[in-house]
């Protein structure tokens, strides 16, 4: 499953507090072309039936069914001022992050 850093969890909880009508986080990934991916983070009012649902520290995250296998091992981080970043396990030179496993 996808991993979240403490900073990502904290920021997502803040966003949900600002938008209480959309209490769930939904993630998905799409191919832009042969070399690039597009990751999408949305706040939604309900989890979709095909989503793989994970809970961490009171945060409900749904990973779109078609994206679930592609998100395995990826870490979602959040840092100011850059925002959210999806880190692949094979990316070398990335700093060691404290992560929450969402199994």
N, C-alpha and C positions, 0 to 999 in steps of 0.2 A: 504494500500500500504506500501511499504518499506520506512523507514525513513533514512536520511543521516545526519551525523553530519557535521558541517562546515569544520572540518579537512578532512573528507572523500571527500567532494566536492572539496576542494582546491587541494588535492593530485590527484584526478581524472582529474581535469583540467590541472594540470602540465603534467600528463602522456599523455593526448591528444595533448598538445603542442609539446611534444617530438615525437608523432606519428600522425601527421596531416592527414595521409591517412586513419586513423581509428577514426573518430570523435564521435562515439557513444559508450556508455557503455552498455554492456549486462550482465545480471545476471541470474543465474539459480542454482537450488539446486537438488541434487540427494541423494538417500539413499545408504550408503555404506554397512550397515547391519542394524539389528534391533535397534541398539543403536547410530549409528553415521550417520551424514549427511556430504555431500561434497558440498561446495558452490564454484561457479565459477564466476569470474569477467573477462570479456574479452573486449577489444576494437575492434570494428568492423566497416566496411565501410558502412554498412546499417542496419537498423532495420528490423527484420524478420516480416512477415505478422501476425503471431500469438502472437507477443510480446505485452505486455501492456506497452505503452509508457508514460513516465512521464518527466516533465521538472522541473528543479530547478536551479535558478541562471545561466541560459545559458547552463546548462548541460542536455543532452538528455540521459535518461536511459530507456532501454528496459528490461523488466522482461519477461523471456521466459513464454509463455502461460501456459505450464504445471506446472511451478513453482510459478505462480502469487499468487494463494491462499495460498501457504505455506510461502510466504514472507511477508504476511500481519502482521504488527506490529513489524517486525524485524528492528533493527537499524544497519546500516552499519557505522562503525567508523574507523578512521585511527589514529594511534599513533606511533611515532618513539620510539624504534627501532622495535616494534612488527609487524607493518604493519596493514593491514585491518583486522577487526574483525566483525563478525555478532553477534549481541547481541539479544537474545530472550527476550520478555517482561517478561517472568516468571523467568529469571535468577535473583536471589536475591543477594544482596551484590554488585551489579554493581554500579559504580558511576553515578550520575545524569548527563545526557548529554544534551547539547543544540542540537536540531535536526531540520532538514528541512523536512517538510511533502511534499511528491511528488505527491499529488493528482492533 
